[in-house]
Amino acid sequence: MTLETDDFGATREVIENHPDIETVDVVETYDSASGSRTVATLFLRGTLSQFSPLQTLMYEGFLPLGPTKLEDGCECFDLLLESRDELADATAILGEFGNVHIERISREFRREITPSAAEWQELLASIPKRQRELLNLALDAGYFDIPREVTLEELADEMDITKTTASNHLRKAERRIMSFLIRYIDLASND
């Protein structure tokens, strides 16, 4: 499982103390983009003593869309339903687990455009170390700001490479990133 939390130690302790959990192995941890939270990937071993709300809905034939999210102790997910009767049935099933809150009902199907974890990993692995170093330096130094805080030549000097090499590194990395993202930007647009 992957989680994001303000207090990783306390969160891990809650998971480890759950009666269904036998072992918890930390695969990785890192600070979130904001730096105020910890993101962790955990490998859990155990035996479920009961079905989760989502598993129960799936067993009953309901179709979840996208990933399940745990927010403030609640399991959150989207369902594709055909009628209000199906909504009432799903709500009754979920009511057996606790309080049910319906955030939004829409007649329009809005697909969530999200690259898969494998696609993200492929992109992240495709950018060589020197290109990543230059991208980080450029971002930190204000190269992408308007107006620019630093020139390409200054970045090249800092990296101890020629201006042409710096330009090529940046353009190759930018092309990889943009080629990946533009597909999803186009899919997500409504025009």
Secondary structure, 3 states (H helix, E strand, C coil): CEEEECCHHHHHHHHHCCCCEEEEEEEEEEECCCCCCEEEEEEEEECCCCCCHHHHHHHCCCEEEEEEEEECCEEEEEEECCCHHHHHHHHHHHHCCCCCCCCCCCCCCCCCCCCCHHHHHHHHHHCCHHHHHHHHHHHHHCCCCCCCCCCHHHHHHHHCCCHHHHHHHHHHHHHHHHHHHHHHHHHHCCC
